[in-house]
Amino acid sequence: MKKIIAVVLTAVMVLSLCSCSFINQKAYVSHLKDNTDFSGVVMMTKNGEPVYTAASGVLKKNSDEEITPDTLFCIGSVSKQFAAAAILTLQQDGKLSVDDPLTRYYPQYTIGKDITLRHLLDMRSGIPEFYDVEYIDNAFTELPTGELRGVVTNDNTAEENRAILENWLMQQPLVFEPDTDFEYSNSNYFLLARIVEKVSGKSYADYVHEKIFEPLGMDNSMFIDEVDFREVPHLAAPTVRPKTVYVGVTMGLGDMISNAHDMDCWLTSLKTNKVLTAESVAMMGTDYTAADDEDYGFGVRMFGNGLFHSGSITTYEAMVYTDTEKGVNVFAVTNDEPDIPLSVSDIVWNLIDIMET
């Protein structure tokens, strides 16, 4: 009932606050923060200048340490655009092409002889999903599918899990013939991250730090497998104990920890071309799905002139949106998805609607 009431109140606000979008966005976030139990951060910038930043909640239950704009969160599948960017930087450096066949990197994968890196990037490979998504104990929980469950576990090392998963994927039949359909599959982005390692000769994490985080000043960003997930300073904790298997197998598909400042640096770079060229950004932001009800590029989705992606893992939910023509970036995230009065995606879309009125 609380969620229904909050949705109605928000809808009323969106309709009634129409004369000045700058003021209305501030009013909307203030209302969200002061009149609901929202736990998280919302930030919007325009041309590098903050329109507003709001933070609410505490780092963990039974704690008095408040969430601030600098607080770290897991961002789930928002991470995919960084795997895509890593591939594109390798292409920019002449070390690979998105049209390379997958068998160039996995010669033993004969079933995938017609799959290219492009098909991994745009989710048109036909490679099956290795994760089952369930809600367990009120958390968004991802566990390995079928025969992998109980074999890929958090008791293994990251490299052990990756080797098991990689070998399993090489043996699975395709869901459909490459480039004949679209199906969102985390397996695609796991393999892309592994290919980054094969081509660069570095760990995926080290490569992304060197080629993306460091040039953009993303000093607060890291990967789940680099740290003790339970001991990261200033990380907003999930509000239930997670059962998700994340050791090793979130690589490339849902493995990042970041904050509002760093995500704004990244989104701004898509306009300034500090890491990716204009050509690479255009490739990333092209819809390859050939479907009326889908819109997917390389690790991002399209909406009007904007690019966006959402992500969920345990009780975290995050979303980013950027309109490079208008110079507008939005980042919204929570560590308490089951209990927030309005989804993070609804928050972002309401802000965009207000901006355009």
N, C-alpha and C positions, 0 to 999 in steps of 0.2 A: 504493500500500500504506500509506503514511504516513497518508493521509486516512482509510482504512478503520480503521486502528488507533485513530486519534484519535476517530472516531465511537463505536467500541466503548467506549473509556475514558470518554468523556463520558456515554454511556448508563449505564454502571455508576455513575458519580458521581451522576447524577440519581436513580437508584433507591436509592442507599445513603445519600444525604444528605437525610434527610426530617424531622428532628426540629425544626429551627429554620431557617426560610427565610432570615432575615437573615444568619446565619452561613454557610449553605449557598451563598448567592449569592456571598459573598465567596470562599468556598473554590473555587467553580466558576471564577470569573474568575482567581483566583490559579493554579489548575491550568492554565487556558488560557494564561496569560501565561508561566508558568515551565516548562511541559512541552511546548510546541509552538512553532512558528515564527510565531505570530500577529503581524502588523504592523498596528497600528491603535489604536483607542480604544473602550472600552466604558464607558458611564455609566448608572447607574440612580438616580433620585431618587424620594422619596415626600413629598408635601405640601411641596415646595420644599426638602426637606433631602436631602443626598446619602446614599444607601445605600452606595454605593462608586463609585469611579472608578478605572479601570485603563488604562494606556497601555504599549505595547510596540513595539519596532522603531526604525528610523532614518528620517530625513526622505527620504533618497535613497540609492541604492546607493553604496557606497564612501565613505559619510559617517559621522562619529561623532556627529552631532547627533541626539539621541534624540527620538522622538515623545513628546509630553506631552499632558495633557488639553486644553491650549490649541491644539494643532496644528490647522491648517486642512486640510480635505479637500473634494474635489468630491463632491457627494451625489446626482448623477444625477436620477432621476425623483422622488425625495423633494421636489424643487423644485416639482412640480405643485401641491401643496397651497397654495403661496404665490400661484400664478396664480389658483387658485380663490378664495383669500381676497381677492385684489385685486379680483376681480369682485364679490364679496359686499360689500366695503366701498363700492364704487360704488353697489351697490343700496341699502345702508344710507343713503347720502347722497342717494338719490332721483335718481341720474343715469342709471340704467339698471334693467332688470329681467331676471332670468334667463329670463323668458319672452318677451323680445324676439326677433323673427325675425332671423336672421342677415342678411337682406337690408336691414335697417335700417342696417347698417354696411358691407355690400357689396351695393349695389343691382344691380351687374352680375352677381351670382352667382345667376342665375335658377334654376339647377338645385337650389339650396339653399333655395328659397322656403319649404319646410316645416320647416326646421331652426331651432331656437331656441338661445339660449346655454345653456340647461339641457341640451340634447342634446350640446353640446360638452363641458360639464362632466362629464356622466355617461357619456360614450363611447357614446352611442346616436345619433350623427349620421349614420353611414354614410359619412363623409368618409374617403378612403383614407389609409393610412400612407405617408409620404414617405421613411422610413428603411428600409434593409435592415440587419439585424443579423447580423454575422458574427464569428467568432473568427479574427483575423489576428495572427500572431506572438504568440500566447498572450494576446491582449487582447480585451476586449469592445468590438467596433468597430462604429460606426454610420456608414454611408455613404449618401448620397442614392440613391434607387432609380432604375433604368432610365435614362431620358433626362436625368435631373438629374445623374447621376454625371459628373464632369468639367466640369460647368457651375457647380454650387454647390461651391465649394472654399474652402480656407483661404487662398488667394491673393487672394480678393475681400475687400472691406470687409464689415462686418456688414450694413450697409444694402443693399448690392448683393445679397447672398445672400438677405436677407429679401424683397426685391422680386421676385427670380426665383422663390422658393418660393411666395410669395403668388399670383403670376400663374399658376403651374403648377396650384396647388390649385383655382383658380377654373375651370379647364378640365377637371377630372377627373370622370368619372362616379362616382356614389355606389356604394358596395359593397352597400348595402341601403337600403330606404326608411327615412327618419328615424323613430326611436322604435319600430322593429319588432325590433331585435336589439341586442346589445352586442358591440362589438369595440374593444379597446384600440388607440388610434391617437394617436401623438404630434402629428399634424397638428391635432387639436382644441385642444391647449393652446398651440401656436404661434399659432393664430388668436385665442384668448382673450387672450394677451398683446398682440397687435396691437390688439385692441378696447380694452384698457385704455389704450393710447396714444391711440387715436382719441377716446375719451370724456374722458380726463383732460387731454389736451393736453400731456402730459409723456412722456418716455421711460418705458418699462416699468420700467427699473431705478430711475430717480428716483422714480417713484410708489411702488414697493415700499419703498424706503428711507424715504420720508416717512411712509407710512401704516402700515407694519408694523415695519421694523427699528428706526427711531428711537424710537417709543413704547415698544417692548419692550426697549430697551437692547441690541439685537443689533449691537454695534459691530464684531464680527468677521466679519460676513456681507457678501458681495459677489457679483457676477456675472462669469462668465467673460469676457464682452465688455467689461467695465469695466477690465480689467487685462491686463498681459502675463502670460499664463498660465504662462510659464516662469520668471517673475521674482518671483512673489508670496512675500514673506517668510513663513516658518513654514508653508508649504504642503507637505504630504507629497507627494512626486513620484510619478507613476505609475511602475511598475517596468519598463515597456518604453516606447519612444518611441511615443506615440499616433498612429494614422492616422485617427482619428475626425475628421469634419468638424464643427467646433463653432462656427466664426465666424458669429455671427448667428442660426443656425437652432436653437440649443438654447434660445432665449428662451422662457420659460414652461414648458418641458417637461423641462429637465435642465441648467439653467444656473447653479445656485448653488454657491458655495463657502462653507463655514461650519465651525463647530466645536461641540463637545459643549455648552459653556455656552450658546451662542446657541440651539441646537436645544432645549435644556431650557426656555429662556425662551419660545420659541414654543409648545411643547407645553403648558406651564403656562397660557399665555394662553387656551387653549381651555376651561379650567376657570374662569378668573377673568374672562373676557369683556372683557379690556382692549382688544382690537382688534375682534374679532367679537362680535356680540350672541349671546345664547343661542339665538335663533331662527336666526341664520346658522350657528352650530355644528351645530345640529340638522339643518339642510338639508345641510350638508357631510357629516354622518355618517349619512345615510339611504341604504340600498341601493336603487338604481334599476334594477338589472340585470334583475330578473324571471327569474333563472336559478338553477338549483340549484348550479351549480359556479362561480359568480362572485359577487362582492360588492363593488360599487363605488359610492361616493358622488360627492362633488366633490373629486377629487384625493386621496382616501384610500379605503382598504378597511376592512372591518369584521371583527372577530373577537370574539365574545362581546360584552362591554361596551366593548371596546377599539377604537381606530382605529390603523391602521398603513399604511405604504407602504415599499417598498424601491426602490432605484435602483442602476444600474450605468452606468459610463462608463469607457472604457479599462480600467485595472486597479483602479479604485475600485469598492467595493460598500458601500452604506449601507442602514440601516433605522432607522425610528423607530416607536415604539409608545407610545400613551398610553391609560390608563384614567382618565377624568376623575372617575368616581365614587370610585375608590380613591386618586386623586391620584398615580398611578404613571406615571413617564415612563422610557422606555429609548431610548438612542441607541447604535448600534454601527456602526463604519465601519472599512474597511481600504483601504490603497492598493496591496495586493498580492493581489488576489482569486485569481489562478491558483495561488498557492502557500500559501494559508492552509489549515490542516488541517480546518476546519469552516466552512461558509458563514456569513455574517453573520446571515442569517435563522434558521439553526439555533441560533446563539448566543442570539439574542433569545428564540426560543420556549422554549429550555431554561431561560432565566432566568425566564420567565413561569411555566413549569411548576413550577419550584422554589418560586417565590413562593406558588403556590396550594396547595402540599402542606402 
